[in-house]
């Protein structure tokens, strides 16, 4: 979808043919400053309310140096690391989705005008985001949202404008969290494309460096402005090894082999009742999922009846109204809602958009208040398929 | 809503056992109050005006729970006078904090509190309005959210469905971008079983949700209570969390009555 990405995609496979530069933490600060100078709102990880969140920042000193987040099912704890790593954690609750597909926005406002209906002009100035510290899973998720919002007959203009204006600095993952399973989804720990610049952070006793590569001409141009030298071969190898270690150390995995067929077959499996007893239908999993895209549209009128507004808000298949059609809701039971979510995400999504809707970021696992684990539920359904005819 | 004879719809506000906080939300709607006063006739609102016009009314807003024989009869009369009856707040929709008496001997409280217990005539239970008369809409909260009240009035006047969600507080919390206090701090948060509407205020200030808006649609309160216990909360804490303003709502009762044992 991004022209710039396509122009430079033929420069070669990530790492190998791309020129790798060596950046110091100070040079990373220059990079952030250069983005701010270009007028971007820089969204980067920062410590807020006991977690690491993607928020607007104004300098490299706001990055969470020396912090990590220990993620488990239903739990996230901010911890100190023994070093000053800037990207020593994986993902927070927010993702690019919060900025490219905002949680709520007014679509239009209208007023009565002499018996007619007049649509008021909307402010069209949109923020230009530069995302710093984007993980490979989140890039994969953005590519999935591109597919959903931009590659069919009806396109989301708001998303398109925000997405096309965005600048992306990715960070390959060298230390997966306990909830990560991107390796089994084929989306990480290395970012393949979709970035302007990609970094690998090397934190070892005695050295703290970044290996940087450009993914687009815009990325290369920005890197050229920085005080950076060619990365030595030894450092590139160390970065490669760190990525390989990350892939092999990932504890969770989601076995996607034949999963689409299996989920359709297990539509009536008793295991769905088991999940339904644990599921709260609170919708947190869908809110934090970087690919879940559903919205509802609400029309309101004011008390005088002269002014009306139309709002778009994130919605979730876990709510009752989501499946409301004439006469009532189709999915009344929590069981039917969890099944809908999982089956859409991992099976129907493939039919609809060509890939599964899961990138293995693990957010739905860590931010579920009762710790329901998508990888375990899939494993349980597989086991059920094996033991129950 | 168009009224008979083309006049402005008439609104009445009634109070039962309550703290008045919910009806004050209407007066608190400063920016919209004049517009409301222009769109409707406030026919009966003793808290705001000495002018008290007789019914019938187009919209009746009822605050408070039923705690006396007299009130149990009064609500019947009010229902007959109101075309649309809307209950506002946790007292009216769930019995309120005063429903804590429902688990105890009310007679004993009366003997402790009043010098002349024989002057006091009260029911053993505090109950929501809907247990006594049919209710057209329940607006939740302790207190209600003034923007929801304005939305409900605007929708009723326009004859459209109000945008009052029945899903969880978590959805509002995530839209707001708040870090989950349950997951990141282990806070005892009722957000996953509580109806949205407040704007997820408490988690935004680092506190777990107190459940002021009562049970959401399909709440799995039992599972959340079990989860609290599994993650090291004391049984008494869990019972207390569910027994506040909406204690008597059956979906919250369900979570605590087994726990109390």
Interface residues (C-beta under 8 A of the other chain):
Chain A: X48 X49 X50 X51 X53 X74 X75 X76 X77 X78 X92 X93 X94 X98 X103 X104 X277 X278 X279 X280 X281 X282 X283 X284 X287 X288 X298 X299 X300 X301 X302 X303 X304 X305 X313 X314 X316 X318 X319 X320 X321 X332 X333 X334 X366 X367 X368 X369 X370
Chain B: X32 X35 X36 X38 X39 X150 X151 X153 X154 X155 X157 X158 X160 X163 X165 X166 X167 X168 X170 X171 X174 X175 X176 X177 X178 X179 X180 X181 X182 X183 X184 X185 X186 X189 X191 X192 X193 X206 X217 X218 X219 X220 X223 X224 X227
